[in-house]
Amino acid sequence: MVIRNTSRTLVGAFALALVVPCSTARASDTSFPTPTPPAAPTATLIAGEKGAPGLAIKTRKVLTVPLEGTQYFDNAVVLVKDGKITAVGPAASTPIPAGFETIDAGEQWIMPGMIDLHSHVGGTFDINEMVYLTNPGLRVSTSVIPHNDTLKVAIASGVTSILFIPGSGVNVGGQGVLIKTGHDKYEDALIRNPGSMKLAQAGNPEGWTIGVGRSFMNWNTRAMFSRGMLYAQKWEAFEKGKGPKPERNFDLDIFRELHAKRTQISTHTQIFQVVMTTLTMVRQQFGIDVYIDHGEMAGYKLAGFAKELGVNAIIGPRNVEVPTRGFINWTGSNPEGILGIAAEYQKRGMKMIGFNTDAPVIPAEELFLQAGMAIRHGFDATNLESVRGLTIVPAVTAGIADRVGSIEVGKDADFVIMSGDPADPRTAVQKVFIDGKRVYDTAKDKRLF
């Protein structure tokens, strides 16, 4: 005890000697001056950002691509203030307010920031729990790393928003999160959490789990949906004063969001049988908002049925179905010739067709290339369908079109300045803006791919 007290005294005296020079320390001193911390560096606000002056960009063509209405303007101007679009239209009839900084983009084009609804590169890749076949309570938001190096490369190709989701090793891998790619802080990057519940009906789980086939997986998944929707209905009754307060079940909380239509199910589904299960079980039986994610390998044969049910298709990254011959026998559905999957959906009346990369399966920066491949293999992009499939279609599908997906007044200023047609693989990205902030500019940033 004496040694401990002495040690404290000696340590305290030594620390005091370090803080106060011996020549100035006096026994009567009762306080010491507090060092003034260095001033934090002041961030320089750039026109268009929140709290900064407004920004006007003049350009040869603006692809606005709203869900309905005028799809583009020639010789146009986009006005941005406080991170939002305040006006867009022909330069001759869209006045630029006093105090706005003006950028003349010349012959370049502007399009909305691209949205990838199937990505695994928003952070660490450790949310792929493979013990139980259904894990609805797992949250990938815990592993987000904002503006990581992979996302920086994606930004350089015009990808401004992603749905970061868990892996597909089990039937329900957990909850995804919708984030923007160019912000340094999670709170700034967040669009919505949960961004979706990830459902993978087949293709992976039966590859590693002994005795698990599609019949059992469908039964087990349907049982989980039944429990979850009943849980959500009990909470809804309680909130309306029509029932007792249910016991909280964190594993099933996501169903309250699904039942209230505040999020959707993104379904890793491809061949005919599992796409049919998506439509009949998830949409018809339970009435949950869901979209086809991948939709390859003859899933397109259900495009008409999906359209009737209001189920959109976000396809890829395999945009071509190849003949079932020799070493390329992996589709099991098309013995005749090469088919463009997006084109096949389109032929059957599907209008809401988008594209994904499944990054890093296909690099995130190649999202725009998926649309180019679709056109190469028969997808009709006469009405800017390829650009819509990269922007407004995924925004509407994910329920975030009030903020992103098109260049419209009141929406977030997420847009890309390009050298020309975005469906042309030769087109180069010049500048990228997210919430009015210039997050990539080839005038000062090196090209990343």
N, C-alpha and C positions, 0 to 999 in steps of 0.2 A: 504494500500500500504506500509506504514511504517512497519506494523507488518509483512507482507510477506517478506520484505527485511531483517528485523531483524532475522526472523526465518531462512532464508537462511544462514545468517552469522553465527548464532549459530550452525546450523547443519553442516556447512562447517568446523567450528572450532573444533567441536566434532569429526568429521571424521578425521581431520588432527591429532588430539591428539591420535587417535587410531592407525594411520599409523606411526607417528614419535614420539619417546619417547621425553618427555619434556627436558630431560637432553642434548639432541643432537640437538634439533630444534633451528634454529636461524632465525632471521628476514631476513637475507641476503640470505638464501637458496632459490635457484630458481628451483632446480630439486631434485628428490629423486631417489635412486637406484631402478631399476625394479627387483622384485623378479624373480629368475630363476625357471621356472616350472620344476617339476620332469620329468626326462627322461621317455618317453614311453617305456613300456616293449618291448623287442625285441622278436619277434616271432621266435621260433625255427623251421626251415624248416626240413622236414623229406624227406628222399630219395623218389623220384618219383613226388613230388610236383613241381609246377612251381618255377624255380630258384634254385632248390635243386639238389644234385647229382642224378644220375639215379638209378633205382631199377630193380632188376631181381628176378623173382619168379619162382622157380622150383616146379613142381607138377606132380602128377600121370596122370592127364588128364585135358586138357583145351578144353572146349566146345566153339568153336569160332563162330559158327552158322551165317556165312554171308548169304546173300540172295542166292548166288550161290557159289559153290565150296566146298572145304574141310570143313567139319562141326566140326571136333575135331582133336586133337593131343594127343597121349599117351606119357608119360615120356617127358613132354614138359617144355618150359620156356617162360615166358612173360616178355618183356623188356619195361620199362616205363621211359620217360624223359620229364620233364616240363609238366606233366599232360597228356601226349599223349602216345599211344601205338607206340613204335618204331620198335618192332619185336615180332613175335610169331611163334613157331615151335618146332620141336623135339629138345631136349636139346643137342643131339649128333651133330646136324648140325646148331645150333644157338649160335654162340659165344657171351659170355658176355663181353662187353667193359670194359676196365680198369676204375676203379673208381666207378663202380656200386656196390651198396649194394645188397647182395643176401639173399633172404629168401627161405628156403627149406620147402615147405609145405607138404612134404612126400606123403602120400597116398590120400591127399585131392584133390578135384576137383576145377576148376575155371570156372565160367560162366559169361556172360555179366550181368551188372546190370539190374534188372527187371523194366519194364515200365507199369504203370497203366494209361490207357486213360480215366478213369472215376472216379474222386475223388472230394470230397467236403471238404477235411481236410487240404488244403494248407494254410488256414488262418481262418479268421472269416467266419461265416456262414450267413452273412446278405445280400448277393447278390441273392435275390430271389424275385424280385419286381413282385407283382401280381395285378397290376392295368390294364395295357394293355396286350393283348394277345401276342404281339410281341414287344420285347425290344432289338433290335440288337445293340443299342449303349451302353448298360451297359457293364462295364469292371470289371471283377473279379480281375484283377491285382491290383486294388486299395486296396484290402483287404488281400493280401498275408502276411503271417507271416512266414518268412523263418525259417526252422529248428525248427518248433514248436514241442511240446512234442509228438503229435500223429505221426508226421513225423519221430521223433527219433525212435519210436517203429517200424515204417515201414522199416527204414534203417536196423534195427537189423534182419529183415527177407529178406534183399537183394533188397528192392525196392529203386532204385536210382533216378527215374524220374517219375513225374506224370503230367497228364493234370488236373489242378484245374479248375472246371467249376461251373457256377451258378446252382441253383436248377431247377426242372422240373415243377414248378407250372403253367407255361404258355408255349405257343408254341415256342417262342424264348426267352430264358432267358438272353441272352447276350453273351459276349465273354469270353472264357476260356484263360488260360495262361499255357504254358509248363514250368515247373521248375524242378530243381534238389532238392533232399530232404535234402542234407547234408551240405549246405552252410549257413553261418550266415547272409550274405548280399544278398539283392534282386538282385543286379547287378551280383553277382557271380552265384546265383541260376538260373537266367533266361536262358532259352533255346530259346523260341520264344514267342512274344506277338504281335498279338493275336495267341493263340494256336489253337483255333477253334471258330466257332460260334455254340452255343448249340441250337439244334432243338429238341423239344419234341412234337411229333405229336398227341399223345393221351395217355389216362391213368390217367392223373392228372387234366388238365384244366377243363374238363367237370364235375369233381367231386365237384367243388366249384363255378363255374360260371353259373348263371341261364340262361338257353336257349342256351347254347353252345354245339353243337354236332359236329361230325366229318366233316360233309359236310361244315358247316360254317367255322370251323377251317382250313380246307384245302383251302377253297376259300380265306380266310383272309391271310393265310400264302403265298399262291401263289401271291396274290396282292402285298404283301411286297417284295417278290422276284423279281417281275416285276419292281417295282420302284427301288429297289436296283441295279439290273443289268443294267438298263437304266442309272442310275447315274454313275455307273462304266464305262460304254461305253462312256459317255460324257467326263469323265476325261481322258480316254484313247485317245480319239480323240484330246482333247486339248493338251495333252503331245506330240502328234505326229504332232502338228501344223495344225490340220484339223478341228478345231472348237474353239468357244469362251471358256473362262474359266468358268466352272460351279460355281454356288454358293455353298459354303461349307455346307454340311449337316452331322454333326457329327454322327447322328443316322444311316446313311447309309454308312459311311466310310469303314466299314468292307467289303462291297461288292467290293471295289477296290482290297482288298487282295484276296477275293474269285475269282474274275474274272481273276486276274493275276496268279492264282494257287499258291499263297504264303501261303495259309492256307486252311483248309477244314471245312466242316460241320460235326460235330459229332451228330448223330441222335439217341435220346432216342426213340427207336422203337422196338416193340415186336411182336404183333400178325400179322397174314398174311396181313390183309388189310392195316395197316399202314406201314409195310415193303414194300409192293407193291407201296404205295404212295411215299416213299423215293426214290425208284428206278425209277419210271416213272416221277415224278415231278422234284425232285432235280437233278437227274443225267441225265435223258433223255431230259426233256424239257429245263432245264437251263444249262446243261453241267457243273455243279459244282462238284468238288471233294467232295465226301461224303463217310462216312462209317457207317455201321450198328453198333449201340451201344446198347447192350442188346441182341436183336434178338431172344427173347425167344417166347414161346407160339405159336408154329407152324410157326414162321418166317423162320425157316430152310427150309420149303417147297419151298422157293424162292431162295435157295442157287445157283442153276444152273444159273438162270437169273442174280443174282448178280455177279457171276463170269464172265459172258459174258460182263457185263457192267464195269468190273474192280472195283467193290465195295467190300471191305473187310468186315469181320465180327469180331468185338471185343465183345465177348459174355459174359454173366454172369450179376450179380453174381449167378443167378439161373441156374445151369448146368444140371438140371434134369426136364423133363416134366413128371408129375405124372398122373395116370388115373383120369378121370372125374367122380369120385364116392364119395358120402358122403361129409364129411367135407373138403376133399381136392379138391373139384370141383372148381378150379380156372383157369385152362388152357383153357377149352372149346374146345379142339381140339383132344384129344387123349384118346379114351375110352378103349384101349386095354391093355396097360401096361406101365411100366416105360421106358422112353427113355432118353439117354444121348444127350443133345442138340448139343454139339460139334461134337459128332459122327454122328449125323444126317446131319449136314452141310457137314462133310467130305464125307459121303456116296454119296452125291449129287455132288461131284466134287470140292467143295470149298477147296482151298489150303491155303489161307491166313486167318487163324483163330487165333484170339488172345483172351485174357482173361482180365476181369476187376473185381473190387470189389464193385464199387459204394460206397466206404467208405464215411461215417461210417456205411452204411447198412450192409456190411460185413467189418470187420476190415481191415485196409490197410495192416497189417502184414500177412494176410491170402491170399494174391494174389497167391503165389505159390501153395496153397491148391486148388485153382480153377482148375489148370492144373491136379493135382492129382485126383480130383473128376471126371474130364473129362475122364481120363484113366480108372478109376474104372467103368465108365459107357459106355465103348466101343470105346473111342477115340484111334485111332492107333497112337502111338508115336514111332514107330520103327525107323523113321528117325529124331529123336529128335524134333518131331512136337510140343510136349508140351513145351520144352524149347524155341523153336522158337516163340511160341505163347505168351511167356512172355517177349520176347526181340526184335528180328529183325522184326517180323510181326507188332507189334504196332509202332516200329520206322519207318518202311516204310509207314505204314498207316497214320501216323501223319506228314510225310515229314521231319523227322529229322534223317534219317538213315545215313546221311553224318557225324554225330557226335556220335551217340549212337546206341545201339542195337546189336552190335557184337564186337568181339575182333579182330580188323583188324588194320593194320598199318595206322597211321594218325588220328585215331578216339580218342575221349576222353577216358581216362583210367578209365572207370566206370566198375568195375567188383567185383565179389563176390567169396570168398574162402569158400567152403562148405565141409562137411564131406563125401559127396558122391553124389548120383544121386539126382538132384533137384526136380525130379518128385515124389520122395519118401517122404511122410510126416514125416518120421523119421529122415530125413537129417537135420543137424544143420548148421546154418551159423556161420563161425568162424571169418572172417574179411570182411569188405566192404570198397572199395575204390571209391572215386568220384573225377574225374580230378586228379588222382594220389595221392590224399590225403586220408590217412587212417581215415575214419570217424567212424568206429566201429571195435572193436577188443576184443574178449572175454578174451584175456589174461590180459586185464586191465579194460574192461568195464563189468558191470554186465549184465547178460542176461535179456532182457526186456520183454520176454514173454515165 
